[in-house]
Amino acid sequence: MTAASNESVLLRRDEGRVTFLTLNRPRAMNALSGELIDALQAEFDRLARDTAIRCVVIEAQGDRAFSTGHDLREVASTRDYVFHHSLMTRCSAMMLSIGRLPQPVIAKVQAVATAAGCQLVAACDLAVASSTATFATSGINNGLFCGTPSVAVGRNIGPKRALDMLFTGEFVDAATALRDGLVSRVVLPADLDRETRALAERIASQPPQQIASGKAMFRNHMEMGVEQAYAYATDFMAGAIQREDAQAGIDAFVNKKPKPDWTGR
């Protein structure tokens, strides 16, 4: 267990092979201040080197919001382009770090996720949402098109659905988010903790090297044309079969042996 002050904007706790990162600005609707962005980046940098952790869950304090995106009070504190460019650059780098982590990252969404908060959900590998959660790229309602959120959201749900959200700023419910691919599972509010934890622990129990390399392979081929993607995935599969965990798992299946203990090799 990693100790953290209740005043920290981001809390971390490690439970076995799963790390929970908790956005801890409930009075500010867990808005992504520069401090919180930097804290997330620092934890992702640490997790990238932590071979003991097999899965990461991003959650949030409070029952009002997962995150409402950038802290508009901070944004409005200056009209300096350099300040705003730095803030957006750091946020984009933090979002990209999620995809580059060897561990799968799950967003646990208990309430509203808007603008860069919706982007954070979209940037995660998986997302489990409460059936009462809602989502929006609502910057346009405040006179600002959600440019950086459009990158992750558009890649989750496709151009027409993304532009519908981006142009209107309208909210979608959890069922619509599931249908469109913004989240991967929707559960009852009372089941959110248990179901998210069960998913994280299931992933953490799988062969870690195969999960890490498979995540990287998937994210890479999604940016390729289909023929290039198949060639890339073919090379990946042929190599993956040679690894110790794959050989042990295949042998256990073929010869009806118990599931092996994964070595990470």
HELIX and SHEET records of a PDB file:
HELIX    1   1 PRO A   26  ALA A   28  5                                   3    
HELIX    2   2 GLY A   34  LEU A   47  1                                  14    
HELIX    3   3 LEU A   72  VAL A   75  1                                   4    
HELIX    4   4 TYR A   81  ARG A  100  1                                  20    
HELIX    5   5 ALA A  116  ALA A  123  1                                   8    
HELIX    6   6 SER A  138  ASN A  142  5                                   5    
HELIX    7   7 GLY A  147  ILE A  157  1                                  11    
HELIX    8   8 PRO A  159  THR A  168  1                                  10    
HELIX    9   9 ALA A  174  ASP A  180  1                                   7    
HELIX   10  10 PRO A  189  ASP A  191  5                                   3    
HELIX   11  11 LEU A  192  ALA A  204  1                                  13    
HELIX   12  12 PRO A  208  HIS A  221  1                                  14    
HELIX   13  13 VAL A  226  ILE A  241  1                                  16    
HELIX   14  14 GLU A  244  VAL A  254  1                                  11    
SHEET    1   A 6 LEU A  10  GLU A  15  0                                        
SHEET    2   A 6 VAL A  18  LEU A  23 -1                                        
SHEET    3   A 6 CYS A  55  ALA A  60  1                                        
SHEET    4   A 6 VAL A 105  VAL A 109  1                                        
SHEET    5   A 6 LEU A 126  SER A 130  1                                        
SHEET    6   A 6 ARG A 185  VAL A 187  1                                        
SHEET    1   B 4 ALA A  65  SER A  67  0                                        
SHEET    2   B 4 VAL A 112  THR A 114  1                                        
SHEET    3   B 4 THR A 134  ALA A 136  1                                        
SHEET    4   B 4 VAL A 172  ASP A 173 -1                                        
END                                                                             
